Amino acid sequence: MATEQRAVRAMRVYALDPRVLSQEQIAVTFAMTSRSPEAFDAIAKVVSEAKAADFNEKWVVGYGHASVAEHAVLHMAVEDLSRLAADEMEDNRLASYTEKSSRYQILDRGSYHVPAELRGHRLERQYIQTCDYLFDVYHDLLERTQGWLRSQQAQGANEKDGAYRLRIRRMATDHCRFVLPASTLTNVGMTLNARSLEHAITKLLSHELAECRDLGERLKAQGRMIAPTLVKYADRSAYMAETRAALQGYAGRVAGGNAGGPSQVRARLVWHDAEGEQTLAAALLYRLGSMAWADAERRAREMSVAERGRLIEDALMRLGPFDAPPRELEMVTYRFELEMDYGAYREYKRHRMQTYLPQRLTTAHGYILPPLVAEAGAAPEFAEAMERVARLHAALAEEVSAAVAEHMVTHAHNRRLLAQMNLREAYHLFKLRSAENAHFTIREISRQALVEITRVHPLLIKFIKLRE
């Protein structure tokens, strides 16, 4: 009997070109592989835009196979939105964002958003005057701090004039931006798939602020030009909008007013897995073995402290500075209550794999006095700005809404949030944010949190490779 020859099939790897196929065609081409034996490029040849639209209407919309929309990738450029609205837009894990930096750019006077809710209100003029005043203070501080730095730091022997000016300017902007309000305008580049965009649009359309709802409408209009059926039904969620309003009644009125002057950033560990070493040891045993989880837990529990230590060391001791820790570390969890200035928060929230619950922006938790501002002798002017902001914030919260009042809070004011992260995310976050080149307040938060984990789990955090 003749032996039947098996056809040799070589691996193929190739891209579907978005210059040739629309995002919806690409999404459907990938989706159809579940039912078609044909190669992707063969499927793509028969998937017209009309056929893609029909497929998405039937399977994505009609049958709820929303994962198909994850294959359509969109790049959105959003300009001149407030940083407050940018925070809401960026509150989606499965997306990538790049934002205009206030650390490397000097922002023009008048670069702030005036909420639609204030139009015609008696506080509108005071709001505009205060924002103008804050930008004036910002520019004055830039001049004073740069002048002071030049008097303290000589130009290097081999340092070019342009490089020296840039170095001085960057040090100044990093400290002077603290005085800017949350209403400050920014630009954001956003890359995400159509499923994530639909979710982002729904959240924005359900928001209490008119600017966020307007942003949602604009994103929906632009998204429909690229993936018309995949974002077609994004709409306001009554659940999101009404539940927020209902829960606010339980939480009570948002605190306002000045907390009495400069404050500090703080990281407090409020909960952790007390059996973290056992949990990690069990996860390591489970992953590479064939035992049930209950057996892995029992075996880890029965190990001596020294045995567990050797197991954990063997798993982590070879970590290099650019290696990702093993996924088993995700089984060990920590919960922190953090207080950090709004500027630091806007960097901290980029670590989107953690779970974080920020409270509203308020002036109630005090503010950070940037060291360079104090060294340049401008602390009184900075304090006066903080007091003026606190008064207007309180008036806006009383007469308009707590949401509108948030626009007035500066980047110096502390924000309180609850953050839950696993050990693997802690390795990534603290390695990056405790480095010397990190923003100085987020560096302090990271170092405090690292000390807290070291206090309860010295072995588990022992192998983190911090950047110098």
C-alpha positions in Angstrom: 0.0 0.0 0.0 1.5 3.3 -1.1 2.4 5.8 1.7 0.5 9.0 1.2 2.8 12.0 1.0 2.0 14.8 3.4 2.3 18.3 1.9 4.9 20.4 3.5 3.5 23.7 4.7 5.9 26.5 5.5 5.1 29.2 8.0 4.0 32.5 6.4 4.1 35.9 8.1 2.9 39.0 6.3 1.1 42.2 6.9 -2.3 43.3 5.6 -1.7 46.8 4.2 -4.1 49.5 5.6 -3.2 51.5 2.5 -4.9 48.9 0.4 -7.7 47.6 2.8 -9.9 49.6 5.0 -9.9 48.9 8.7 -13.3 47.2 8.5 -12.0 45.0 5.7 -9.0 44.0 7.7 -11.2 43.2 10.7 -13.5 41.0 8.7 -10.6 39.3 6.9 -9.3 38.2 10.3 -12.7 37.3 11.6 -13.5 35.1 8.7 -10.5 32.8 9.3 -12.5 31.1 12.0 -14.8 29.7 9.3 -12.8 29.7 6.1 -9.8 27.4 5.3 -8.4 30.0 2.9 -5.3 32.1 3.6 -5.8 35.6 4.9 -4.7 37.3 1.6 -7.1 35.1 -0.3 -9.9 36.0 2.0 -9.0 39.7 1.7 -9.4 39.6 -2.1 -13.1 38.8 -1.8 -14.0 41.0 1.2 -15.3 44.3 -0.3 -16.1 47.3 1.8 -19.8 46.5 1.3 -19.3 42.9 2.3 -17.4 44.0 5.4 -20.2 46.3 6.4 -22.8 43.6 6.0 -20.6 41.1 8.0 -20.2 43.6 10.9 -23.9 44.5 11.0 -24.7 40.8 11.3 -22.0 39.4 13.5 -20.7 42.4 15.5 -23.9 44.3 16.0 -26.5 41.6 15.6 -24.8 38.7 17.4 -22.5 40.6 19.7 -19.2 39.3 18.4 -17.5 42.5 19.5 -14.0 41.0 19.4 -14.1 41.4 15.6 -13.9 45.2 16.2 -10.5 44.7 17.9 -8.9 44.1 14.5 -9.8 47.6 13.3 -7.2 50.1 14.5 -7.8 53.8 14.6 -5.4 56.8 15.2 -7.1 59.8 16.6 -5.6 63.3 16.8 -7.4 65.4 19.4 -6.3 69.0 19.9 -7.2 71.8 22.3 -9.1 69.9 24.9 -8.7 70.6 28.6 -6.5 68.3 30.6 -9.5 67.4 32.6 -11.2 66.1 29.5 -8.0 64.4 28.4 -8.0 62.5 31.7 -11.4 61.1 30.9 -10.5 60.2 27.3 -7.3 58.5 28.5 -9.2 56.4 31.1 -9.1 53.3 28.9 -6.6 50.5 29.4 -6.5 49.1 25.9 -5.2 52.2 24.0 -2.0 54.1 23.5 -1.7 57.9 24.2 1.0 60.5 23.6 0.2 64.0 25.0 1.7 67.4 24.6 4.3 67.8 27.3 4.3 70.8 29.7 7.7 69.6 30.8 9.3 70.3 27.5 7.1 73.1 26.1 6.3 76.6 27.3 2.5 77.1 27.1 1.1 80.3 25.7 -1.1 82.6 27.6 -4.8 82.0 27.0 -4.3 78.2 26.6 -7.2 77.1 28.7 -10.8 75.8 28.4 -13.9 77.7 29.6 -16.6 75.2 30.4 -19.9 75.6 28.6 -21.7 75.3 32.0 -20.2 78.8 32.9 -21.5 80.7 29.9 -23.6 83.6 31.2 -23.0 82.6 34.8 -22.0 85.4 37.2 -18.7 83.5 37.9 -17.7 83.2 34.2 -15.7 86.5 34.2 -13.9 85.6 37.5 -13.0 82.2 36.1 -11.5 83.8 33.0 -9.6 86.4 35.0 -8.2 83.7 37.4 -7.1 81.5 34.5 -5.4 84.6 32.9 -3.8 85.4 36.2 -2.4 81.8 36.6 -0.9 81.9 33.2 0.7 85.3 34.0 2.1 83.8 37.2 3.4 80.8 35.2 5.3 83.1 32.8 6.6 85.3 35.6 7.9 82.2 37.4 9.6 80.9 34.3 11.5 84.2 34.0 12.5 84.2 37.7 13.5 80.6 38.0 15.5 80.7 34.8 17.3 83.8 36.0 18.0 82.2 39.3 19.3 79.0 37.7 21.6 80.9 35.5 23.1 82.5 38.6 23.6 79.2 40.2 24.6 76.9 37.4 27.4 77.9 35.1 27.4 76.8 31.5 29.6 73.8 30.9 33.0 74.2 29.2 31.9 72.2 26.2 28.2 73.0 26.5 26.8 74.9 23.5 24.7 78.0 24.2 21.5 76.3 22.8 22.0 73.2 25.0 22.6 75.3 28.1 19.5 77.4 27.5 17.4 74.2 26.9 18.8 72.6 30.1 17.9 75.6 32.2 14.5 76.0 30.5 13.6 72.3 31.1 14.4 72.6 34.8 12.3 75.7 35.1 9.2 74.3 33.2 9.3 71.2 35.3 8.6 73.3 38.4 6.7 76.3 37.1 4.0 74.2 35.4 2.6 73.4 38.9 0.7 76.6 38.9 -1.3 75.8 35.7 -5.0 74.8 36.2 -6.6 71.6 35.1 -8.4 73.7 32.4 -5.1 74.0 30.5 -5.4 72.9 26.9 -3.5 70.0 25.6 -3.1 67.8 22.4 -3.4 64.0 22.5 -2.6 61.4 19.9 -4.6 58.2 20.6 -4.3 54.8 19.0 -6.9 52.1 19.8 -9.1 49.5 18.3 -12.7 50.1 17.3 -14.0 48.1 20.3 -12.1 50.3 22.7 -13.1 53.4 20.9 -16.7 52.5 21.1 -16.3 52.0 24.9 -14.4 55.3 25.2 -17.1 57.2 23.2 -19.9 55.7 25.4 -18.1 56.9 28.6 -17.6 60.4 27.2 -21.2 60.7 26.0 -22.3 59.7 29.5 -20.2 62.2 31.2 -21.5 65.1 33.4 -19.3 67.7 31.6 -20.4 69.2 28.3 -16.8 69.2 27.0 -16.5 65.5 27.5 -19.9 64.9 25.8 -18.8 67.1 22.9 -15.5 65.2 22.6 -17.5 61.9 22.5 -19.6 63.2 19.6 -16.5 64.3 17.7 -14.7 61.0 18.2 -17.8 59.1 17.1 -18.1 61.2 13.9 -14.4 60.7 13.1 -14.6 57.0 14.0 -17.5 56.4 11.7 -15.5 57.8 8.8 -13.0 55.0 9.3 -15.0 52.1 10.7 -18.6 53.1 10.1 -20.4 50.0 11.3 -18.0 49.2 14.2 -18.6 52.5 16.1 -22.1 53.1 14.7 -24.0 52.4 17.9 -21.8 54.0 20.5 -24.2 56.1 22.6 -24.9 57.5 26.0 -25.2 54.9 28.8 -28.1 55.7 31.1 -26.4 53.3 33.6 -23.2 55.2 33.7 -24.8 58.7 33.9 -27.5 57.9 36.4 -25.5 55.6 38.7 -22.8 58.3 39.1 -25.4 60.8 40.1 -27.0 58.3 42.5 -23.8 57.3 44.2 -22.7 60.9 44.7 -25.6 61.3 47.1 -24.1 58.6 49.3 -20.6 60.1 49.2 -21.7 63.5 50.2 -20.4 66.9 49.2 -16.9 67.1 47.8 -14.5 68.9 50.2 -13.1 72.2 49.1 -11.1 75.1 50.5 -7.5 75.4 51.3 -5.8 72.8 53.5 -3.6 75.4 55.1 -0.6 75.6 52.7 2.1 73.4 51.3 1.7 69.7 51.8 3.6 66.5 50.9 3.0 63.5 48.7 2.2 60.3 50.5 2.0 56.5 49.8 0.2 54.3 52.4 -0.1 50.6 52.1 -3.7 49.9 53.2 -3.9 46.2 52.3 -1.7 43.4 51.0 -1.6 39.7 50.6 -0.3 38.6 53.9 0.6 35.2 52.5 2.4 36.7 49.5 5.4 34.5 49.6 3.2 31.4 49.8 1.0 32.7 47.0 4.0 33.3 44.7 5.6 29.9 45.6 2.3 28.1 44.8 1.9 29.9 41.5 5.5 29.0 40.5 4.8 25.3 41.4 1.5 25.4 39.6 2.7 26.9 36.3 5.4 24.4 35.6 3.8 21.3 37.1 0.6 19.4 36.6 -0.9 19.5 40.1 -4.2 21.1 41.1 -4.1 24.6 42.6 -5.1 23.2 46.0 -2.2 20.9 45.9 0.2 23.7 44.9 -1.1 25.8 47.8 -0.7 23.0 50.2 2.8 22.2 49.0 3.9 25.8 49.3 2.4 26.1 52.7 4.3 23.0 53.9 7.6 24.3 52.7 10.0 25.7 55.2 10.7 29.5 55.0 14.2 28.6 53.6 12.7 26.3 51.0 10.2 28.9 49.8 13.0 31.4 49.7 15.2 29.3 47.5 12.3 28.7 45.1 11.5 32.4 44.8 15.2 33.3 44.5 15.6 30.7 41.7 12.6 32.4 39.9 13.8 36.0 40.2 17.6 36.1 40.8 18.4 36.1 37.1 16.3 39.1 36.2 18.2 41.6 34.2 17.5 45.3 34.0 15.4 44.9 30.8 13.7 41.5 31.6 10.0 41.3 32.3 9.3 39.4 35.6 7.3 36.2 35.3 3.6 36.4 35.2 3.3 34.4 38.4 4.0 37.7 40.2 0.6 38.9 39.2 -0.9 36.6 41.8 0.4 38.8 44.7 -1.6 42.1 45.2 -1.1 45.4 47.0 -3.5 48.3 47.7 -2.2 51.8 48.3 -3.9 55.1 49.2 -1.8 57.7 47.5 -1.8 61.5 47.7 0.1 63.2 44.9 0.0 66.5 43.1 -2.2 66.5 40.0 0.8 66.9 37.8 2.3 63.7 39.2 -1.1 61.9 38.9 -1.2 62.7 35.2 2.0 60.7 34.8 1.1 58.0 37.2 -2.1 57.1 35.5 -0.2 56.1 32.4 0.4 52.8 34.2 -3.0 51.6 33.1 -2.6 47.9 34.0 -3.2 48.7 37.7 -6.6 49.5 39.0 -6.8 53.1 40.4 -9.8 55.0 41.7 -9.1 58.8 41.8 -11.3 61.1 43.8 -12.4 64.4 42.3 -9.8 67.2 42.0 -10.1 69.5 45.0 -8.0 72.0 46.8 -8.7 70.3 50.2 -5.6 68.2 50.4 -3.1 71.0 50.1 -0.5 71.7 47.4 3.1 71.0 46.5 5.4 74.1 46.6 8.0 73.3 43.9 11.5 73.5 45.4 12.9 75.6 42.5 10.1 78.2 43.0 10.9 78.5 46.6 14.7 78.7 45.9 14.1 81.5 43.5 12.2 83.5 46.2 8.8 83.2 44.6 7.0 81.2 47.3 4.8 84.1 48.4 3.5 84.7 44.9 2.9 81.0 44.5 1.0 80.8 47.8 -1.1 83.8 46.8 -2.1 82.0 43.6 -3.1 78.9 45.5 -5.3 80.9 47.9 -7.0 82.6 45.0 -7.6 79.3 43.3 -9.1 77.8 46.5 -11.6 80.6 46.9 -12.8 80.3 43.3 -12.9 76.5 43.5 -15.2 76.7 46.6 -17.5 79.2 44.8 -17.7 77.1 41.7 -18.5 74.0 43.6 -21.2 75.8 45.6 -22.9 77.6 42.7 -22.2 75.5 39.6 -21.0 72.0 40.3 -18.1 70.0 41.7 -17.3 68.8 38.2 -16.9 72.4 36.8 -14.9 73.4 39.9 -12.3 70.8 39.0 -11.1 73.0 36.1 -9.8 75.5 38.6 -7.6 73.1 40.6 -3.9 73.5 39.7 -1.3 70.8 39.0 0.2 71.6 42.4 -2.8 70.5 44.4 -2.8 67.0 45.8 -5.2 64.4 44.5 -6.1 61.3 46.6 -6.6 58.0 44.9 -6.8 54.3 45.7 -4.4 52.2 43.7 -4.3 48.4 43.5 -1.4 46.7 41.7 0.1 43.3 41.5 3.8 42.6 42.2 4.7 42.4 38.5 3.2 45.8 37.9 5.0 47.1 41.0 8.3 45.9 39.5 7.6 47.8 36.3 6.2 51.0 37.9 8.8 51.5 40.6 11.8 50.6 38.4 10.7 53.4 36.0 9.3 56.0 38.3 11.9 55.9 41.1 14.7 56.7 38.7 16.6 60.0 39.1 15.3 61.4 35.7 11.7 60.8 36.8 9.5 63.8 37.8 10.5 64.5 41.4 7.1 64.1 43.1 6.2 60.8 41.3 9.7 59.6 42.2 9.0 60.3 45.9 5.7 58.5 45.7 7.4 55.5 44.1 10.1 55.3 46.6 7.6 55.5 49.5 5.5 52.7 48.0 8.7 50.6 47.5 9.6 51.0 51.1 6.1 49.9 52.1 6.4 46.7 50.0 9.9 46.1 51.3 8.5 46.3 54.9 6.0 43.5 54.4 7.6 41.4 51.6 11.4 42.0 51.6 12.1 38.8 49.7 9.5 39.5 46.9 10.8 42.9 46.1 14.5 42.1 46.6 15.2 41.4 43.0 13.8 44.6 41.4 16.5 46.3 39.3 16.1 50.0 39.9 17.4 52.5 37.3 20.2 54.7 38.4 
